[in-house]
């Protein structure tokens, strides 16, 4: 019998990557690079950004011949480690299953951008009266953040299922 965690993984990742890529496509078809539209004055706007670096633009100014291989290989290695961790989860570890599925889906959504475009499309832009500004992000970034937060919750709430040998 197939483990219940794998259909959860496939459904979560498929839904997340699809929705992430559709929102990024909608943004690139509707906005020019750097163009913004305010949704909540002094707090939230949509702004099309091309992030050539890692999270929050880290490494964006690094020479492309170094940056591009690192930003391709590093997510691939991390994804392999996360898939390995996922494979070790028990079905009863529901919070962890969903947490890692969110992280995997978010990572794949951003990796798809990087492979297809050479950068990640970001567009959710939070700021406080244009003084304090959070770097633009996307739905994949939100999923990764939510997944990591859920992992912390799982550490506090989930008990390791008893093994059959005990």
HELIX and SHEET records of a PDB file:
HELIX    1   1 UNK A    4  UNK A   30  1                                  27    
HELIX    2   2 UNK A   55  UNK A   57  5                                   3    
HELIX    3   3 UNK A   64  UNK A   88  1                                  25    
HELIX    4   4 UNK A   94  UNK A  117  1                                  24    
HELIX    5   5 UNK A  139  UNK A  157  1                                  19    
SHEET    1   A 4 UNK A  36  UNK A  40  0                                        
SHEET    2   A 4 UNK A  44  UNK A  51 -1                                        
SHEET    3   A 4 UNK A 120  UNK A 128 -1                                        
SHEET    4   A 4 UNK A 132  UNK A 133 -1                                        
END                                                                             
